[in-house]
């Protein structure tokens, strides 16, 4: 039998109601194991904030737009943590995602002391899943740590 006692739990969020469904699970795990909890929010800095991006023209990011979006994400995450994690000490991280968000999450996990990941699934299917993909599914596939996936309310 494996003796598993996570000390560092990572909770990913996009600040949506579906993401919030994973919070009670992360809180319960952190309290059960006396683990620290880090809440990670990724800011999509991919082509949508760039100028150009055609195959023959590189993307040039507009620094002011990136800075404004990151500052807004930091403020939103602070308010979100205050609302959903009252009385808890929670580390907050906002990371740029110049690549697909799932890659940014997995890179964060590989570079930081994380023992376990808690992530919500938005429950997309069909054409929306084909175009938008499943961040949770890709994190599971590529993450070197255990991942708890909490299903969305639409399932």
C-alpha positions in Angstrom: 0.0 0.0 0.0 1.2 3.5 -0.9 1.6 5.9 1.9 0.5 9.2 0.3 0.6 12.4 2.3 0.7 15.5 0.0 2.4 18.5 1.5 1.9 20.9 -1.5 -1.4 20.9 -3.3 -1.9 22.9 -6.5 -5.4 24.0 -7.4 -5.9 25.4 -10.8 -8.7 27.8 -11.7 -10.0 30.0 -14.4 -12.2 31.8 -11.8 -15.3 30.3 -13.4 -18.2 28.7 -11.5 -17.2 25.3 -12.8 -13.7 25.8 -11.5 -15.1 26.7 -8.1 -16.6 23.2 -7.8 -13.1 21.9 -7.2 -12.3 24.3 -4.3 -14.0 22.3 -1.5 -12.1 19.2 -2.5 -8.8 21.1 -2.4 -9.6 22.7 0.9 -10.6 19.3 2.4 -7.4 17.7 1.2 -5.2 20.6 2.5 -6.9 20.4 5.9 -6.8 16.6 6.1 -3.0 16.4 5.3 -2.0 19.8 6.8 -0.8 20.6 3.3 -0.1 24.1 1.8 -2.4 25.2 -0.9 -1.4 27.1 -4.0 -4.1 28.5 -6.3 -2.9 28.9 -9.9 -4.6 31.1 -12.5 -3.2 31.2 -16.0 -3.5 34.3 -18.2 -3.8 33.4 -21.9 -1.1 35.5 -23.6 -1.3 33.6 -26.9 -2.0 35.1 -30.2 -5.2 36.9 -29.1 -3.1 39.6 -27.6 -0.7 39.9 -30.5 -0.4 41.8 -33.7 0.3 39.6 -36.7 0.5 35.9 -36.3 0.1 34.9 -39.9 2.3 32.1 -41.0 4.7 34.5 -42.7 4.6 37.1 -39.9 5.6 36.6 -36.3 3.4 37.6 -33.4 4.3 40.9 -31.8 2.7 41.3 -28.4 1.3 44.6 -27.2 3.0 45.0 -23.8 0.3 47.4 -22.5 -2.4 44.8 -23.2 -0.5 42.0 -21.5 0.3 44.1 -18.5 -3.3 45.2 -18.1 -4.6 41.6 -18.4 -2.1 40.3 -15.9 -2.8 43.0 -13.4 -6.6 42.4 -13.7 -6.0 38.6 -13.2 -4.0 39.2 -10.1 -6.7 41.5 -8.6 -9.5 39.0 -9.6 -7.6 36.1 -8.1 -7.0 38.0 -4.9 -10.8 38.7 -4.6 -11.7 35.2 -5.6 -9.4 33.7 -2.9 -10.7 36.1 -0.3 -14.3 35.0 -1.1 -13.8 31.3 -1.4 -11.0 30.6 1.1 -11.8 32.7 4.1 -9.5 32.3 7.0 -7.0 30.1 5.0 -3.5 30.9 4.1 -3.4 30.3 0.4 -0.5 31.1 -2.0 -1.7 32.8 -5.2 0.1 32.5 -8.5 -0.8 34.1 -11.8 1.2 32.7 -14.7 1.4 33.8 -18.4 0.3 31.2 -20.8 1.9 32.0 -24.1 1.3 28.4 -25.1 -1.8 26.2 -24.4 -2.9 26.6 -20.8 -2.4 22.9 -20.0 1.3 23.2 -21.0 1.7 26.2 -18.7 0.1 24.2 -15.8 2.3 21.1 -16.4 5.4 23.3 -16.7 4.5 25.0 -13.4 4.1 21.6 -11.7 7.4 20.4 -13.0 9.2 23.5 -11.8 7.6 23.8 -8.4 7.2 21.6 -5.3 3.8 20.1 -6.1 2.6 16.8 -4.7 -0.9 16.8 -6.0 -3.1 18.7 -8.4 -6.8 19.5 -8.1 -8.5 20.7 -11.3 -12.1 21.1 -12.5 -13.4 19.8 -15.7 -15.7 22.1 -17.7 -17.5 19.1 -19.2 -17.2 20.2 -22.8 -18.1 17.7 -25.4 -18.6 17.5 -29.2 -17.5 20.3 -31.3 -16.6 22.7 -28.4 -14.2 20.1 -27.0 -12.7 19.5 -30.4 -11.9 23.2 -30.8 -11.3 24.2 -27.2 -9.8 20.9 -26.0 -9.8 19.6 -22.5 -7.3 21.3 -20.2 -8.0 18.8 -17.5 -7.5 15.8 -19.9 -4.2 17.1 -21.1 -3.0 17.9 -17.6 -3.8 14.3 -16.6 -1.9 13.0 -19.6 1.2 15.0 -19.0 1.4 15.7 -15.3 4.0 13.8 -13.3 1.9 14.0 -10.1 -1.5 12.7 -9.0 -4.4 14.7 -10.4 -7.9 14.9 -8.9 -10.4 16.0 -11.5 -13.7 17.4 -10.3 -16.5 17.1 -12.9 -18.5 20.2 -13.9 -22.0 20.9 -12.9 -23.2 20.1 -16.5 -22.4 16.4 -16.1 
